[in-house]
Amino acid sequence: MRLLWVGTNPGGGGTETHFITLSRALVGIGAEVHAVVHPQGRIAAALHGTGVVLHPGHFRNSADPGGFRAVQRALRSTRPDWLVGSFSKEYWPLALLSRTQGVPLALFRHMDLQLRPGTRWLLSRWPLRLFAISRYLQQRLIAQGLPGERVEMLPNPLVLADYQRDHEARRQWRQRLGLGEEVLLAGFVGAWHRGKGVFTLADAIDAAHARDARVQGLWIGGGAHETELRARLAGRPWQHVIGWQERVTPWYSVMDVLALPSIEPDTFGRVCLEAQACATPVLGAAMGGIPESFAEGITGLLLPPGDSDAWRDALRRLAHDPTLRQQLAAAGPTYAGGFDAGAIAREFLAALGR
């Protein structure tokens, strides 16, 4: 099958990661994948040399004629079996090009945002296939008025080979940070944003550390509330602030538990999945699609969002119970294996063939 996937956003968020991961996996199982991408964007950089054929293009907005022309050129040169899109600002341009060029359209939905009336009409009535990346998001779209039969679910994929336990990284970085194996290092990876619950987690780590000095924190990322968070963590040597890292994967092995304490809904908890693949247990908020990203009581613990006392107590429990940590860690890679990108790519092609 030949696919033309359009995603011209230059950033590096979850939608871009999904685009990169699934398109790589599709090539890996024998599909021919072309992609219209921003030539200086993260998607283009990540897909260079992977077998995905790149075509330059950029939609500044949904009415950008330059974006239309770029996709038209790619459609004429590739003659794909399917046109695929991921970003909402490109939904309408791709729908119109799909209709005029006679190419069927598949769209992915990633964000839990209120649908505009025009987008709701498009997703409800236009001849296309719509895929949500979690059960939570599927139900949210239906609750906003989309017909249930129109909203399919395809799990968020993970290239398992990219996420493995890294014992050497653990040894080196814990030595540099002055951490013995008795320390329970609770890590956060992602956007330093209030809605991600970063201040709840900071309070919980401080409170747990006050009662058990073995509990410490590790902060990977950056974002809108970075200045405020850095000020909140300053002067606390048990809070290890690393910041943005180009390669996050080794840090999952450095920490003893990953925390995703969001107080606003996430459509999925991808960092939880990545951590489990690296045999790191998780603590996740009972919020949005996060519960779908791990197995409660088997690979991690589900906690109430915004309740710093509950998060404090969970950290202390893990610090006092190494057997529980080992059991949760051992089950993680098996659970993550259910999101293997190759299997999900095959599922996607099978769905398009039905």
Salt bridges, closest charged atoms under 4 A:
GLU32 OE2 - ARG2 NE 3.14
GLU32 OE2 - HIS34 NE2 2.78
ASP64 OD2 - ARG60 NE 3.15
ASP112 OD1 - ARG140 NE 3.00
GLU152 OE2 - ARG129 NE 2.66
ASP162 OD2 - ARG24 NH1 3.14
GLU168 OE2 - ARG171 NH2 2.48
GLU181 OE1 - ARG170 NH2 2.82
GLU181 OE2 - ARG174 NE 3.69
ASP203 OD1 - ARG232 NH2 2.57
ASP206 OD2 - ARG232 NH1 2.77
ASP206 OD2 - ARG236 NE 2.95
ASP212 OD2 - ARG214 NH2 2.76
ASP212 OD2 - HIS320 NE2 3.34
GLU226 OE2 - ARG230 NE 2.93
GLU228 OE2 - ARG194 NH2 2.55
ASP256 OD1 - ARG170 NH2 2.73
ASP256 OD2 - ARG174 NH1 2.95
ASP266 OD1 - LYS196 NZ 2.60
GLU274 OE2 - ARG270 NE 3.04
ASP309 OD1 - ARG312 NH1 3.44
ASP313 OD1 - ARG312 NE 2.88
